[in-house]
Amino acid sequence: MEKRDDPSNPSGAYARMSAVRERVGDILEGPDAIRAKGQTYLPKYESEDANEYKRRLTQAPWLPEFEDILGGLASKPFTKDITLADGASSEIVALAEDIDGRGNNLTAFARPTFRSGIAFGMVGILVDNTGTGTARTRAEERRAGVRPYWLALSADDIIDLKTAFVGGREVAYHVRLKESVVVRDGYDERVEDRIRELNRDPAYSPRGDIVALGPPTWALHRAERNNEGEQVWVKIDEGAFAPLDEIPLALFWTGDRKGSQEVQSPLAALADKQIELYRALSRKDEAYTKAGFPMLTANGLRPPAKGEEKLMTGPGRVLYAPAPNASWDYIQPEPDILKELRAEVEATRDDMRRLGLQPLMPKSGGVTATASAIDGARAQSAVQTWALAFKDVLEQALVYTARWIGQEPNVEVSIHTDFLAGITSQPSLDALAKAREAKDLSRIAYLTGLIRLGVLPGDFDMEADEALIATELEGLEPEETPPEQGEEPPED
């Protein structure tokens, strides 16, 4: 089958991103996936035999620094639940409690989606509908249980993406998604590879610019084998996104974009450091193994001949050298080498932590192209910029959701963005403490500052804490303060 007729043929942008995308994906899958790739991540030494390499590969240590840093970055906006603004319809509120049809509410769905967007540089939310197009009215759809639902699409799922600026907005007009479904086959099962194609036919100007796009349609292709045993793709279903007038795909970007689809993961350098740490840990483990079991050498002695008794070593044994100039010795790494290996591992981990803090640092300039559309006063760091951009993406997905059910798309969401970098927390903590000690700051303002700095949880209950303090101060009521030492308590 020619590439031009093969819906599974990825775009050039997808292929160019494959190396970083695969590396990040393998790291997130964990040590088993990394070790399964063998020499891709842990090269074999030139004189190392297969069995020795297999042993070293199997025992290579792994520290999930990348995953820990990613989790810390991605969790920032979710210390508080995502909420809908007042005015959202009861239908939208109900859908937000089970936004994907699998029981996940808006926050539960958004958290891993945001994490995927940071890890790979992009993620998409497809707002589909469970209907088959046979219902004639909204009432019939409700009776049949037809409803919109959200589907998160990773960068690996989107094998082609073409966008155009129409009416002052960038919109997608061609998208291909790879899918796989498990099909029951008696008491066995098989996996079917599929490609979902989303289209809007473009209209061009005389000079070749896209000036208009047709209504959105979809088609589903399945991989099959023809009579010659070759894989072919067969269209098994198709339809329209009526009543929508555009492809219901909301895209979230965190990396620097190039064209419609190509994007660089903001954590690409961190992923490289994770592999560097993996190799450093392997070298350290090998050196410590050899240091723990040094090799005995017999200088000036021949090896035992066939039938002669082999040399026995161990505690309580004395070795004699029968030859006049023979001697015994051990081969083991120098202590300085072991110190250097430890230092190399710690230096790599420090580099990773430094890279992991960068998205939290106050920005000195534009973080990504997305930042140009966001109020700079509200976005002090890359993670805050991403969170605000993600808010827009969630609202766009809710616009599609509202249109599916025939409502006005005027839903707004609130997402937490009031967090600061841990590296700047200590000076801020000191300033807060001094202001409180000098009575230049109220208790409420002080506690609010501790919440913003992440010292206290976002759901910290100030009133409940004040009541606990009063209880500890021998039954004093909230708002009361104990008398200063040496003062008489006020009379009733």
LUMGU-643563 format. One record per residue (C-alpha): y negated, x negated, z negated; residue number from 0; residue in one letter. Coordinates in steps of 0.5 Angstrom, whole numbers. Layout:
+-------+-------+-------+-----+----+
:     y :     x :     z :   i : aa :
+-------+-------+-------+-----+----+
:     Y :     X :     Z : NUM :  A :
...
+-------+-------+-------+-----+----+
% end
This chain:
+-------+-------+-------+-----+----+
:     y :     x :     z :   i : aa :
+-------+-------+-------+-----+----+
:     0 :     0 :     0 :   0 :  M :
:    -7 :    -3 :     2 :   1 :  E :
:   -12 :    -4 :    -4 :   2 :  K :
:   -17 :     1 :    -1 :   3 :  R :
:   -11 :     7 :    -1 :   4 :  D :
:    -9 :     4 :    -8 :   5 :  D :
:   -13 :     8 :   -14 :   6 :  P :
:   -10 :     3 :   -19 :   7 :  S :
:   -14 :    -3 :   -16 :   8 :  N :
:   -19 :    -5 :   -21 :   9 :  P :
:   -26 :    -6 :   -19 :  10 :  S :
:   -28 :   -14 :   -19 :  11 :  G :
:   -32 :   -13 :   -25 :  12 :  A :
:   -26 :   -10 :   -29 :  13 :  Y :
:   -22 :   -17 :   -26 :  14 :  A :
:   -28 :   -21 :   -28 :  15 :  R :
:   -28 :   -19 :   -35 :  16 :  M :
:   -20 :   -19 :   -36 :  17 :  S :
:   -20 :   -26 :   -39 :  18 :  A :
:   -25 :   -24 :   -45 :  19 :  V :
:   -22 :   -17 :   -46 :  20 :  R :
:   -15 :   -19 :   -46 :  21 :  E :
:   -17 :   -25 :   -51 :  22 :  R :
:   -20 :   -20 :   -56 :  23 :  V :
:   -15 :   -15 :   -55 :  24 :  G :
:    -9 :   -20 :   -57 :  25 :  D :
:   -13 :   -22 :   -63 :  26 :  I :
:   -14 :   -15 :   -66 :  27 :  L :
:    -6 :   -14 :   -65 :  28 :  E :
:    -5 :   -19 :   -69 :  29 :  G :
:    -1 :   -26 :   -70 :  30 :  P :
:     5 :   -23 :   -67 :  31 :  D :
:     1 :   -21 :   -60 :  32 :  A :
:    -2 :   -28 :   -61 :  33 :  I :
:     5 :   -32 :   -62 :  34 :  R :
:     8 :   -28 :   -56 :  35 :  A :
:     3 :   -31 :   -51 :  36 :  K :
:     6 :   -38 :   -53 :  37 :  G :
:     2 :   -43 :   -49 :  38 :  Q :
:    -4 :   -39 :   -48 :  39 :  T :
:    -6 :   -40 :   -55 :  40 :  Y :
:    -2 :   -45 :   -57 :  41 :  L :
:    -1 :   -51 :   -52 :  42 :  P :
:     5 :   -55 :   -52 :  43 :  K :
:     5 :   -62 :   -54 :  44 :  Y :
:     7 :   -67 :   -48 :  45 :  E :
:    13 :   -70 :   -51 :  46 :  S :
:    15 :   -64 :   -55 :  47 :  E :
:    22 :   -61 :   -54 :  48 :  D :
:    23 :   -53 :   -53 :  49 :  A :
:    26 :   -52 :   -60 :  50 :  N :
:    21 :   -56 :   -63 :  51 :  E :
:    15 :   -52 :   -60 :  52 :  Y :
:    19 :   -46 :   -62 :  53 :  K :
:    19 :   -48 :   -69 :  54 :  R :
:    12 :   -50 :   -69 :  55 :  R :
:    10 :   -43 :   -65 :  56 :  L :
:    14 :   -39 :   -70 :  57 :  T :
:    11 :   -42 :   -76 :  58 :  Q :
:     4 :   -43 :   -74 :  59 :  A :
:    -1 :   -39 :   -79 :  60 :  P :
:    -6 :   -34 :   -78 :  61 :  W :
:   -12 :   -32 :   -81 :  62 :  L :
:   -15 :   -25 :   -79 :  63 :  P :
:   -23 :   -28 :   -79 :  64 :  E :
:   -25 :   -24 :   -73 :  65 :  F :
:   -22 :   -18 :   -75 :  66 :  E :
:   -25 :   -18 :   -82 :  67 :  D :
:   -32 :   -20 :   -79 :  68 :  I :
:   -31 :   -14 :   -74 :  69 :  L :
:   -29 :    -9 :   -79 :  70 :  G :
:   -35 :   -11 :   -83 :  71 :  G :
:   -40 :   -10 :   -78 :  72 :  L :
:   -37 :    -4 :   -75 :  73 :  A :
:   -37 :    -1 :   -82 :  74 :  S :
:   -45 :    -1 :   -83 :  75 :  K :
:   -47 :     5 :   -80 :  76 :  P :
:   -41 :     9 :   -84 :  77 :  F :
:   -43 :     8 :   -91 :  78 :  T :
:   -45 :    15 :   -90 :  79 :  K :
:   -42 :    21 :   -86 :  80 :  D :
:   -45 :    22 :   -79 :  81 :  I :
:   -49 :    29 :   -80 :  82 :  T :
:   -51 :    34 :   -75 :  83 :  L :
:   -59 :    36 :   -76 :  84 :  A :
:   -61 :    43 :   -78 :  85 :  D :
:   -60 :    48 :   -72 :  86 :  G :
:   -54 :    47 :   -69 :  87 :  A :
:   -50 :    53 :   -68 :  88 :  S :
:   -44 :    55 :   -72 :  89 :  S :
:   -39 :    53 :   -66 :  90 :  E :
:   -42 :    46 :   -65 :  91 :  I :
:   -41 :    45 :   -73 :  92 :  V :
:   -34 :    48 :   -72 :  93 :  A :
:   -32 :    43 :   -67 :  94 :  L :
:   -35 :    37 :   -70 :  95 :  A :
:   -30 :    38 :   -76 :  96 :  E :
:   -25 :    37 :   -71 :  97 :  D :
:   -28 :    34 :   -65 :  98 :  I :
:   -22 :    31 :   -61 :  99 :  D :
:   -17 :    36 :   -63 : 100 :  G :
:   -13 :    32 :   -67 : 101 :  R :
:   -16 :    34 :   -74 : 102 :  G :
:   -22 :    28 :   -74 : 103 :  N :
:   -29 :    30 :   -75 : 104 :  N :
:   -35 :    27 :   -72 : 105 :  L :
:   -35 :    21 :   -77 : 106 :  T :
:   -27 :    19 :   -77 : 107 :  A :
:   -28 :    19 :   -69 : 108 :  F :
:   -34 :    15 :   -69 : 109 :  A :
:   -32 :    10 :   -73 : 110 :  R :
:   -26 :     7 :   -69 : 111 :  P :
:   -30 :     8 :   -63 : 112 :  T :
:   -36 :     4 :   -65 : 113 :  F :
:   -32 :    -1 :   -67 : 114 :  R :
:   -29 :    -2 :   -60 : 115 :  S :
:   -35 :    -2 :   -57 : 116 :  G :
:   -37 :    -8 :   -61 : 117 :  I :
:   -31 :   -12 :   -60 : 118 :  A :
:   -31 :   -11 :   -52 : 119 :  F :
:   -38 :   -10 :   -51 : 120 :  G :
:   -37 :    -2 :   -48 : 121 :  M :
:   -33 :     4 :   -50 : 122 :  V :
:   -34 :    11 :   -47 : 123 :  G :
:   -33 :    18 :   -49 : 124 :  I :
:   -30 :    23 :   -44 : 125 :  L :
:   -32 :    30 :   -46 : 126 :  V :
:   -26 :    34 :   -43 : 127 :  D :
:   -24 :    41 :   -44 : 128 :  N :
:   -17 :    44 :   -45 : 129 :  T :
:   -17 :    50 :   -40 : 130 :  G :
:   -14 :    50 :   -34 : 131 :  T :
:   -19 :    54 :   -30 : 132 :  G :
:   -16 :    61 :   -30 : 133 :  T :
:   -20 :    64 :   -35 : 134 :  A :
:   -26 :    68 :   -32 : 135 :  R :
:   -30 :    69 :   -38 : 136 :  T :
:   -32 :    66 :   -44 : 137 :  R :
:   -29 :    71 :   -48 : 138 :  A :
:   -22 :    70 :   -45 : 139 :  E :
:   -23 :    62 :   -46 : 140 :  E :
:   -24 :    64 :   -53 : 141 :  R :
:   -18 :    68 :   -54 : 142 :  R :
:   -14 :    63 :   -50 : 143 :  A :
:   -16 :    57 :   -55 : 144 :  G :
:   -20 :    54 :   -49 : 145 :  V :
:   -24 :    49 :   -52 : 146 :  R :
:   -28 :    42 :   -51 : 147 :  P :
:   -25 :    36 :   -54 : 148 :  Y :
:   -27 :    28 :   -54 : 149 :  W :
:   -23 :    22 :   -52 : 150 :  L :
:   -25 :    15 :   -53 : 151 :  A :
:   -24 :    10 :   -47 : 152 :  L :
:   -24 :     3 :   -49 : 153 :  S :
:   -26 :    -2 :   -44 : 154 :  A :
:   -19 :    -3 :   -42 : 155 :  D :
:   -18 :     4 :   -40 : 156 :  D :
:   -24 :     4 :   -35 : 157 :  I :
:   -22 :     0 :   -29 : 158 :  I :
:   -27 :     2 :   -24 : 159 :  D :
:   -34 :     5 :   -26 : 160 :  L :
:   -40 :     6 :   -21 : 161 :  K :
:   -47 :     9 :   -23 : 162 :  T :
:   -53 :    10 :   -20 : 163 :  A :
:   -60 :    12 :   -22 : 164 :  F :
:   -61 :    19 :   -20 : 165 :  V :
:   -67 :    23 :   -22 : 166 :  G :
:   -70 :    18 :   -26 : 167 :  G :
:   -63 :    17 :   -30 : 168 :  R :
:   -57 :    13 :   -29 : 169 :  E :
:   -51 :    17 :   -28 : 170 :  V :
:   -44 :    15 :   -27 : 171 :  A :
:   -41 :    18 :   -20 : 172 :  Y :
:   -34 :    14 :   -19 : 173 :  H :
:   -30 :    13 :   -25 : 174 :  V :
:   -22 :    11 :   -25 : 175 :  R :
:   -18 :    11 :   -32 : 176 :  L :
:   -11 :     8 :   -33 : 177 :  K :
:    -7 :    13 :   -37 : 178 :  E :
:     0 :    13 :   -39 : 179 :  S :
:     4 :    19 :   -42 : 180 :  V :
:    11 :    19 :   -45 : 181 :  V :
:    16 :    24 :   -42 : 182 :  V :
:    22 :    27 :   -45 : 183 :  R :
:    28 :    25 :   -41 : 184 :  D :
:    34 :    29 :   -44 : 185 :  G :
:    35 :    25 :   -51 : 186 :  Y :
:    31 :    19 :   -48 : 187 :  D :
:    24 :    18 :   -45 : 188 :  E :
:    20 :    15 :   -40 : 189 :  R :
:    13 :    12 :   -39 : 190 :  V :
:     9 :    15 :   -33 : 191 :  E :
:     3 :    11 :   -31 : 192 :  D :
:    -3 :    15 :   -28 : 193 :  R :
:   -10 :    14 :   -26 : 194 :  I :
:   -15 :    19 :   -27 : 195 :  R :
:   -21 :    19 :   -22 : 196 :  E :
:   -27 :    22 :   -23 : 197 :  L :
:   -32 :    23 :   -18 : 198 :  N :
:   -39 :    26 :   -15 : 199 :  R :
:   -40 :    25 :    -8 : 200 :  D :
:   -46 :    21 :    -6 : 201 :  P :
:   -52 :    23 :    -1 : 202 :  A :
:   -55 :    17 :     2 : 203 :  Y :
:   -62 :    16 :     5 : 204 :  S :
:   -63 :    13 :    12 : 205 :  P :
:   -64 :     6 :     8 : 206 :  R :
:   -57 :     7 :     4 : 207 :  G :
:   -60 :     9 :    -3 : 208 :  D :
:   -56 :    14 :    -6 : 209 :  I :
:   -61 :    20 :    -7 : 210 :  V :
:   -57 :    26 :    -9 : 211 :  A :
:   -50 :    27 :   -12 : 212 :  L :
:   -45 :    33 :   -11 : 213 :  G :
:   -42 :    37 :   -17 : 214 :  P :
:   -37 :    33 :   -21 : 215 :  P :
:   -29 :    33 :   -19 : 216 :  T :
:   -23 :    30 :   -22 : 217 :  W :
:   -16 :    28 :   -19 : 218 :  A :
:   -10 :    26 :   -23 : 219 :  L :
:    -5 :    21 :   -19 : 220 :  H :
:     2 :    19 :   -21 : 221 :  R :
:     6 :    12 :   -20 : 222 :  A :
:    12 :    14 :   -16 : 223 :  E :
:    18 :    10 :   -12 : 224 :  R :
:    19 :    12 :    -5 : 225 :  N :
:    25 :    12 :    -1 : 226 :  N :
:    24 :     4 :     0 : 227 :  E :
:    23 :     3 :    -7 : 228 :  G :
:    16 :     1 :    -7 : 229 :  E :
:    11 :     4 :   -12 : 230 :  Q :
:     6 :     9 :    -9 : 231 :  V :
:     1 :    14 :   -12 : 232 :  W :
:     1 :    21 :   -11 : 233 :  V :
:    -4 :    26 :   -13 : 234 :  K :
:    -1 :    31 :   -18 : 235 :  I :
:    -7 :    35 :   -20 : 236 :  D :
:   -14 :    36 :   -18 : 237 :  E :
:   -20 :    40 :   -20 : 238 :  G :
:   -28 :    41 :   -22 : 239 :  A :
:   -32 :    40 :   -28 : 240 :  F :
:   -35 :    47 :   -27 : 241 :  A :
:   -40 :    49 :   -31 : 242 :  P :
:   -42 :    42 :   -32 : 243 :  L :
:   -46 :    39 :   -26 : 244 :  D :
:   -45 :    32 :   -28 : 245 :  E :
:   -39 :    27 :   -30 : 246 :  I :
:   -38 :    29 :   -38 : 247 :  P :
:   -38 :    21 :   -40 : 248 :  L :
:   -42 :    18 :   -45 : 249 :  A :
:   -42 :    10 :   -45 : 250 :  L :
:   -44 :     6 :   -50 : 251 :  F :
:   -46 :    -1 :   -49 : 252 :  W :
:   -47 :    -7 :   -54 : 253 :  T :
:   -46 :   -13 :   -49 : 254 :  G :
:   -51 :   -16 :   -44 : 255 :  D :
:   -49 :   -12 :   -38 : 256 :  R :
:   -49 :   -14 :   -30 : 257 :  K :
:   -49 :    -8 :   -25 : 258 :  G :
:   -45 :    -2 :   -27 : 259 :  S :
:   -39 :    -4 :   -31 : 260 :  Q :
:   -39 :   -12 :   -32 : 261 :  E :
:   -41 :   -13 :   -39 : 262 :  V :
:   -40 :   -19 :   -44 : 263 :  Q :
:   -37 :   -18 :   -51 : 264 :  S :
:   -42 :   -20 :   -56 : 265 :  P :
:   -36 :   -23 :   -60 : 266 :  L :
:   -34 :   -27 :   -54 : 267 :  A :
:   -36 :   -34 :   -58 : 268 :  A :
:   -33 :   -31 :   -64 : 269 :  L :
:   -26 :   -30 :   -61 : 270 :  A :
:   -26 :   -37 :   -58 : 271 :  D :
:   -27 :   -39 :   -65 : 272 :  K :
:   -21 :   -35 :   -68 : 273 :  Q :
:   -16 :   -38 :   -63 : 274 :  I :
:   -20 :   -45 :   -65 : 275 :  E :
:   -18 :   -43 :   -72 : 276 :  L :
:   -11 :   -42 :   -70 : 277 :  Y :
:   -10 :   -48 :   -67 : 278 :  R :
:   -13 :   -52 :   -73 : 279 :  A :
:    -9 :   -48 :   -78 : 280 :  L :
:    -2 :   -50 :   -74 : 281 :  S :
:    -4 :   -58 :   -74 : 282 :  R :
:    -6 :   -57 :   -81 : 283 :  K :
:     1 :   -54 :   -83 : 284 :  D :
:     5 :   -59 :   -78 : 285 :  E :
:     1 :   -65 :   -82 : 286 :  A :
:     3 :   -62 :   -89 : 287 :  Y :
:    10 :   -61 :   -87 : 288 :  T :
:    11 :   -68 :   -85 : 289 :  K :
:     7 :   -70 :   -91 : 290 :  A :
:    11 :   -66 :   -96 : 291 :  G :
:    18 :   -69 :   -93 : 292 :  F :
:    16 :   -76 :   -91 : 293 :  P :
:    21 :   -80 :   -86 : 294 :  M :
:    25 :   -86 :   -89 : 295 :  L :
:    25 :   -92 :   -85 : 296 :  T :
:    30 :   -98 :   -85 : 297 :  A :
:    27 :  -104 :   -82 : 298 :  N :
:    31 :  -109 :   -80 : 299 :  G :
:    38 :  -105 :   -81 : 300 :  L :
:    42 :  -102 :   -75 : 301 :  R :
:    44 :   -95 :   -75 : 302 :  P :
:    51 :   -94 :   -78 : 303 :  P :
:    57 :   -94 :   -73 : 304 :  A :
:    61 :   -89 :   -71 : 305 :  K :
:    66 :   -88 :   -77 : 306 :  G :
:    61 :   -91 :   -82 : 307 :  E :
:    59 :   -88 :   -88 : 308 :  E :
:    52 :   -85 :   -87 : 309 :  K :
:    46 :   -86 :   -91 : 310 :  L :
:    45 :   -82 :   -97 : 311 :  M :
:    38 :   -81 :  -100 : 312 :  T :
:    35 :   -76 :  -106 : 313 :  G :
:    34 :   -77 :  -113 : 314 :  P :
:    37 :   -82 :  -117 : 315 :  G :
:    40 :   -86 :  -111 : 316 :  R :
:    38 :   -93 :  -110 : 317 :  V :
:    38 :   -96 :  -103 : 318 :  L :
:    40 :  -103 :  -102 : 319 :  Y :
:    38 :  -107 :   -96 : 320 :  A :
:    44 :  -112 :   -94 : 321 :  P :
:    41 :  -116 :   -89 : 322 :  A :
:    36 :  -121 :   -91 : 323 :  P :
:    30 :  -119 :   -89 : 324 :  N :
:    31 :  -111 :   -89 : 325 :  A :
:    27 :  -106 :   -93 : 326 :  S :
:    26 :   -99 :   -94 : 327 :  W :
:    19 :   -95 :   -93 : 328 :  D :
:    17 :   -88 :   -91 : 329 :  Y :
:    12 :   -86 :   -85 : 330 :  I :
:     7 :   -80 :   -87 : 331 :  Q :
:     0 :   -78 :   -86 : 332 :  P :
:    -5 :   -82 :   -89 : 333 :  E :
:    -9 :   -78 :   -94 : 334 :  P :
:   -16 :   -78 :   -91 : 335 :  D :
:   -12 :   -75 :   -85 : 336 :  I :
:   -10 :   -69 :   -89 : 337 :  L :
:   -17 :   -68 :   -92 : 338 :  K :
:   -20 :   -68 :   -85 : 339 :  E :
:   -15 :   -63 :   -83 : 340 :  L :
:   -17 :   -59 :   -89 : 341 :  R :
:   -25 :   -60 :   -87 : 342 :  A :
:   -24 :   -58 :   -80 : 343 :  E :
:   -21 :   -51 :   -82 : 344 :  V :
:   -26 :   -50 :   -87 : 345 :  E :
:   -32 :   -52 :   -82 : 346 :  A :
:   -29 :   -47 :   -76 : 347 :  T :
:   -28 :   -41 :   -82 : 348 :  R :
:   -36 :   -43 :   -83 : 349 :  D :
:   -38 :   -43 :   -76 : 350 :  D :
:   -34 :   -36 :   -75 : 351 :  M :
:   -38 :   -33 :   -81 : 352 :  R :
:   -44 :   -36 :   -79 : 353 :  R :
:   -43 :   -32 :   -72 : 354 :  L :
:   -41 :   -26 :   -75 : 355 :  G :
:   -48 :   -26 :   -79 : 356 :  L :
:   -52 :   -26 :   -73 : 357 :  Q :
:   -51 :   -19 :   -71 : 358 :  P :
:   -54 :   -17 :   -78 : 359 :  L :
:   -60 :   -22 :   -78 : 360 :  M :
:   -67 :   -19 :   -76 : 361 :  P :
:   -68 :   -20 :   -69 : 362 :  K :
:   -74 :   -25 :   -66 : 363 :  S :
:   -73 :   -21 :   -59 : 364 :  G :
:   -69 :   -17 :   -55 : 365 :  G :
:   -62 :   -16 :   -57 : 366 :  V :
:   -59 :   -13 :   -51 : 367 :  T :
:   -62 :    -9 :   -45 : 368 :  A :
:   -61 :    -3 :   -49 : 369 :  T :
:   -66 :    -5 :   -54 : 370 :  A :
:   -72 :    -3 :   -49 : 371 :  S :
:   -70 :     4 :   -50 : 372 :  A :
:   -70 :     4 :   -58 : 373 :  I :
:   -76 :     4 :   -63 : 374 :  D :
:   -77 :    -4 :   -65 : 375 :  G :
:   -79 :    -2 :   -72 : 376 :  A :
:   -73 :     2 :   -73 : 377 :  R :
:   -68 :    -3 :   -71 : 378 :  A :
:   -69 :   -10 :   -75 : 379 :  Q :
:   -62 :   -13 :   -73 : 380 :  S :
:   -57 :   -12 :   -67 : 381 :  A :
:   -52 :    -8 :   -71 : 382 :  V :
:   -58 :    -3 :   -72 : 383 :  Q :
:   -60 :    -3 :   -65 : 384 :  T :
:   -52 :    -1 :   -63 : 385 :  W :
:   -52 :     4 :   -69 : 386 :  A :
:   -59 :     7 :   -66 : 387 :  L :
:   -56 :     7 :   -59 : 388 :  A :
:   -49 :    10 :   -61 : 389 :  F :
:   -53 :    16 :   -64 : 390 :  K :
:   -56 :    17 :   -57 : 391 :  D :
:   -49 :    17 :   -54 : 392 :  V :
:   -46 :    22 :   -59 : 393 :  L :
:   -52 :    26 :   -58 : 394 :  E :
:   -50 :    26 :   -50 : 395 :  Q :
:   -43 :    27 :   -52 : 396 :  A :
:   -45 :    33 :   -56 : 397 :  L :
:   -50 :    36 :   -50 : 398 :  V :
:   -43 :    36 :   -45 : 399 :  Y :
:   -40 :    39 :   -51 : 400 :  T :
:   -45 :    45 :   -51 : 401 :  A :
:   -45 :    46 :   -44 : 402 :  R :
:   -38 :    47 :   -44 : 403 :  W :
:   -38 :    53 :   -48 : 404 :  I :
:   -45 :    55 :   -45 : 405 :  G :
:   -50 :    54 :   -50 : 406 :  Q :
:   -57 :    50 :   -50 : 407 :  E :
:   -56 :    43 :   -51 : 408 :  P :
:   -60 :    41 :   -57 : 409 :  N :
:   -56 :    38 :   -62 : 410 :  V :
:   -58 :    32 :   -66 : 411 :  E :
:   -54 :    27 :   -70 : 412 :  V :
:   -56 :    23 :   -76 : 413 :  S :
:   -53 :    16 :   -77 : 414 :  I :
:   -54 :    11 :   -82 : 415 :  H :
:   -58 :     5 :   -80 : 416 :  T :
:   -62 :     3 :   -87 : 417 :  D :
:   -58 :    -3 :   -88 : 418 :  F :
:   -60 :   -11 :   -88 : 419 :  L :
:   -56 :   -17 :   -87 : 420 :  A :
:   -52 :   -20 :   -93 : 421 :  G :
:   -56 :   -27 :   -92 : 422 :  I :
:   -62 :   -24 :   -94 : 423 :  T :
:   -60 :   -20 :  -100 : 424 :  S :
:   -61 :   -26 :  -105 : 425 :  Q :
:   -68 :   -27 :  -104 : 426 :  P :
:   -69 :   -19 :  -104 : 427 :  S :
:   -65 :   -18 :  -110 : 428 :  L :
:   -70 :   -23 :  -114 : 429 :  D :
:   -76 :   -20 :  -111 : 430 :  A :
:   -73 :   -13 :  -113 : 431 :  L :
:   -71 :   -16 :  -120 : 432 :  A :
:   -78 :   -19 :  -121 : 433 :  K :
:   -82 :   -13 :  -119 : 434 :  A :
:   -78 :    -8 :  -124 : 435 :  R :
:   -78 :   -13 :  -130 : 436 :  E :
:   -86 :   -13 :  -129 : 437 :  A :
:   -86 :    -6 :  -129 : 438 :  K :
:   -89 :    -6 :  -122 : 439 :  D :
:   -83 :    -2 :  -119 : 440 :  L :
:   -80 :     5 :  -122 : 441 :  S :
:   -72 :     5 :  -123 : 442 :  R :
:   -71 :    10 :  -118 : 443 :  I :
:   -75 :     5 :  -113 : 444 :  A :
:   -70 :    -1 :  -116 : 445 :  Y :
:   -64 :     3 :  -115 : 446 :  L :
:   -66 :     5 :  -108 : 447 :  T :
:   -67 :    -2 :  -106 : 448 :  G :
:   -60 :    -4 :  -109 : 449 :  L :
:   -57 :     1 :  -104 : 450 :  I :
:   -61 :    -1 :   -98 : 451 :  R :
:   -58 :    -8 :  -100 : 452 :  L :
:   -51 :    -6 :  -100 : 453 :  G :
:   -50 :    -8 :  -108 : 454 :  V :
:   -49 :     0 :  -110 : 455 :  L :
:   -45 :     4 :  -105 : 456 :  P :
:   -49 :     9 :  -101 : 457 :  G :
:   -47 :    15 :  -105 : 458 :  D :
:   -49 :    12 :  -111 : 459 :  F :
:   -51 :    18 :  -116 : 460 :  D :
:   -58 :    16 :  -120 : 461 :  M :
:   -58 :    22 :  -124 : 462 :  E :
:   -51 :    22 :  -126 : 463 :  A :
:   -52 :    14 :  -128 : 464 :  D :
:   -58 :    16 :  -132 : 465 :  E :
:   -54 :    21 :  -136 : 466 :  A :
:   -49 :    16 :  -137 : 467 :  L :
:   -54 :    11 :  -139 : 468 :  I :
:   -57 :    16 :  -144 : 469 :  A :
:   -50 :    17 :  -147 : 470 :  T :
:   -49 :    10 :  -148 : 471 :  E :
:   -56 :     9 :  -152 : 472 :  L :
:   -53 :    13 :  -158 : 473 :  E :
:   -54 :    20 :  -155 : 474 :  G :
:   -61 :    20 :  -152 : 475 :  L :
:   -63 :    25 :  -147 : 476 :  E :
:   -64 :    23 :  -140 : 477 :  P :
:   -71 :    20 :  -139 : 478 :  E :
:   -72 :    18 :  -146 : 479 :  E :
:   -72 :    11 :  -148 : 480 :  T :
:   -70 :     7 :  -154 : 481 :  P :
:   -76 :     5 :  -159 : 482 :  P :
:   -78 :    -2 :  -159 : 483 :  E :
:   -75 :    -7 :  -164 : 484 :  Q :
:   -79 :    -6 :  -170 : 485 :  G :
:   -82 :     0 :  -168 : 486 :  E :
:   -81 :     7 :  -172 : 487 :  E :
:   -78 :    12 :  -168 : 488 :  P :
:   -83 :    18 :  -166 : 489 :  P :
:   -83 :    24 :  -171 : 490 :  E :
:   -81 :    31 :  -168 : 491 :  D :
+-------+-------+-------+-----+----+
% end
